[in-house]
């Protein structure tokens, strides 16, 4: 039954708030736990700005483009890209050693252009701190910013699986066998400074 969406039936006692009456009577700055968990990350940052430990974590979620998710949102409702960015924000909130390899599989899936820019800034901060970031990606706006590309192909599935081109974005754009390079070249010619 993987083809049917999840179905949720609200509890008759708590009406979907997930807490008993006694718990919901406890308030912090005018809100109960259910109301706090219903805030978006952006709203929660304003609400918790006076609590530095919480505000730092919320800032990290915003930095990776997740300002719109709700604090109590079920993990099963997150897209693959959103789930990866939640994990990435968790990593970013830890003390960096500058010796970590991050592997991300299409982290820009479903992201708005502005959120992609935010994500790229965060990934560049990781690299600038001495870490290595390996990304499997099809978004040319991300691909063109890479230090080094490995283009697999020439096709997908059974028609692929070998290295078609590797090098800087300009090197891959110049590789005649690379389908990615063909489109990347067009983008680099349109991009100022690229």
HELIX and SHEET records of a PDB file:
HELIX    1   1 UNK A   21  UNK A   25  1                                   5    
HELIX    2   2 UNK A   33  UNK A   37  1                                   5    
HELIX    3   3 UNK A   41  UNK A   47  1                                   7    
HELIX    4   4 UNK A   52  UNK A   63  1                                  12    
HELIX    5   5 UNK A   75  UNK A   77  5                                   3    
HELIX    6   6 UNK A   80  UNK A   92  1                                  13    
HELIX    7   7 UNK A  113  UNK A  128  1                                  16    
HELIX    8   8 UNK A  140  UNK A  143  1                                   4    
HELIX    9   9 UNK A  157  UNK A  159  5                                   3    
HELIX   10  10 UNK A  169  UNK A  173  1                                   5    
HELIX   11  11 UNK A  179  UNK A  190  1                                  12    
SHEET    1   A 2 UNK A 101  UNK A 105  0                                        
SHEET    2   A 2 UNK A 132  UNK A 136  1                                        
SHEET    1   B 2 UNK A 149  UNK A 153  0                                        
SHEET    2   B 2 UNK A 162  UNK A 167 -1                                        
END                                                                             
